[in-house]
Amino acid sequence: MTYIRRSVSFNSEDPDQAALLDHASKRKNFSGYVKRLIQRDMERGGQAEIKAEVKPEAKSAPIKVAVTGKTRWVNDGSRGIKR
């Protein structure tokens, strides 16, 4: 039997990623948990909604972006960001 490993990195200094890490760490079987998330995504046709928040450096409100299976470009006035 051949096992293939994929690692997931979390930036503990990023509040959003730290929250993800905290949530995932409560699971007894991280590998199984991730596999079930992937399975649900596949069952939905691989069109899982991805939410991203862009925090501009300028003094303006954050731009919230919802992406569903496609690449979108966001421009906060100073630069384009691919999400």
C-alpha angles and dihedrals in degrees: 000000000000120000122198118202126210119184128214120209124206125194102222090197092061108083093213094050092043089056090051091050092048091050094046092046090062089067119093093212110038093175093053091045092054091045091054090050090052090047092053090049091052092048089055090054096263091287098124112162114248117202120198132176120208114207108202120212091225120083098266136110117281116263113234117207129190115196125187112194097314135089114252129189119223123195119193093185097267104057143358116248123198113219 
